[in-house]
């Protein structure tokens, strides 16, 4: 266990917070679709001057899909932020590895972050830091 391992884990932790925050922000983009779907459902007469309201299923389609995408985006963002916290505390290595693999699907930042996280977590010296009997970061031994 070297100081380089500690530095790499600290940097990965910070980058997970940043990418998690960016993911949470971008997960809010479907709010536009959610609002549009609610307008279709609650005030369809505002959309067409001729009085032909769109069918209700179109509004439900927009509302359901936007809600699902927002929820999944926030779950992913929360998981990324938790991964950053777990990396900083040297806990839940398997969770961090799984999240790193999932992050690889989200190009470009997720891919870079996921690959580097996997590389660091596969080192034997880092595995020792995540061992149940190791001392958490910032605490004196004993």
C-alpha positions in Angstrom: 0.0 0.0 0.0 1.7 3.1 -1.3 0.9 6.8 -1.1 0.3 6.6 -4.8 -2.6 4.1 -4.2 -4.1 6.6 -1.7 -3.7 9.4 -4.1 -5.3 7.5 -6.9 -8.3 6.5 -4.8 -8.7 10.1 -3.6 -8.7 11.3 -7.2 -11.1 8.6 -8.3 -13.4 9.5 -5.5 -13.5 13.2 -6.5 -14.1 12.3 -10.1 -17.0 10.1 -9.2 -18.6 13.0 -7.3 -18.1 15.3 -10.4 -19.4 12.8 -12.9 -22.2 11.8 -10.6 -23.2 15.5 -10.4 -23.0 15.9 -14.2 -25.2 12.8 -14.6 -27.8 14.1 -12.2 -27.9 17.4 -14.2 -28.3 15.7 -17.5 -30.9 13.3 -16.1 -33.1 16.4 -15.8 -33.3 17.0 -19.5 -36.5 14.9 -20.0 -38.3 17.4 -17.7 -39.3 19.2 -20.9 -41.0 16.0 -22.1 -42.6 15.5 -18.7 -44.1 19.0 -18.8 -45.3 18.6 -22.4 -47.0 15.3 -21.5 -48.7 17.0 -18.5 -49.9 19.8 -20.8 -51.3 17.1 -23.2 -53.2 15.5 -20.3 -54.3 18.5 -18.2 -54.8 21.3 -20.8 -55.1 19.8 -24.3 -57.2 22.7 -25.5 -54.1 25.0 -25.2 -52.2 23.1 -27.9 -54.6 23.4 -30.8 -56.6 26.4 -31.9 -59.1 24.2 -33.9 -60.3 22.3 -30.9 -58.8 19.0 -31.9 -57.1 17.8 -28.7 -54.3 15.1 -29.0 -55.2 11.7 -27.7 -54.6 11.1 -24.0 -52.2 8.2 -24.6 -49.7 10.6 -26.2 -49.6 12.6 -22.9 -49.2 9.4 -20.9 -46.5 8.2 -23.2 -44.5 11.5 -22.6 -45.1 11.4 -18.8 -44.2 7.8 -18.3 -41.1 7.7 -20.4 -39.8 11.0 -19.0 -40.4 9.9 -15.5 -38.6 6.6 -16.1 -35.6 8.3 -17.7 -35.3 10.9 -14.9 -35.6 8.2 -12.2 -33.0 5.9 -13.8 -30.7 8.9 -14.3 -30.9 9.9 -10.7 -30.4 6.3 -9.5 -27.3 6.1 -11.7 -26.1 9.5 -10.4 -26.7 8.5 -6.8 -24.8 5.2 -7.3 -21.9 7.1 -8.8 -21.7 9.5 -5.9 -22.0 6.5 -3.5 -19.1 4.9 -5.4 -17.0 8.0 -4.8 -17.8 7.9 -1.1 -17.0 4.2 -0.9 -13.7 4.7 -2.7 -12.8 7.5 -0.2 -13.6 5.2 2.7 -12.0 2.1 1.2 -15.2 0.1 1.5 -17.5 -2.0 -0.8 -14.9 -2.8 -3.4 -17.2 -5.2 -5.3 -19.9 -2.4 -5.5 -17.2 0.0 -6.8 -16.1 -2.6 -9.5 -19.7 -3.2 -10.6 -20.3 0.5 -10.9 -17.1 1.0 -12.8 -18.2 -1.5 -15.3 -21.6 0.2 -15.7 -20.0 3.6 -16.0 -18.0 2.2 -19.0 -21.2 2.3 -21.0 -21.5 6.1 -20.7 -19.1 7.7 -23.1 -16.8 9.7 -22.8 -16.5 10.5 -19.1 -18.0 7.4 -17.8 -15.8 5.2 -19.9 -12.6 6.9 -18.9 -13.6 6.9 -15.2 -14.8 3.3 -15.3 -11.6 2.0 -16.9 -9.3 3.8 -14.6 -11.4 2.7 -11.6 -11.1 -0.9 -12.7 -7.4 -0.6 -13.2 -6.8 0.9 -9.8 -9.1 -1.5 -7.9 -7.5 -4.6 -9.5 -4.1 -3.8 -7.9 -3.1 -6.2 -5.1 -2.0 -3.2 -2.9 -5.4 -1.6 -3.3 -7.2 -4.8 -2.6 -5.4 -4.8 0.7 -6.7 -1.4 1.5 -10.3 -2.7 1.1 -9.7 -5.6 3.4 -12.1 -5.8 6.4 -9.3 -5.5 8.9 -7.6 -2.5 7.3 -7.8 0.9 8.9 -10.2 3.5 7.3 -8.6 6.5 5.6 -7.6 9.3 8.0 -7.6 7.2 11.2 -4.5 6.2 13.0 -3.7 2.5 13.3 -4.5 0.7 16.6 
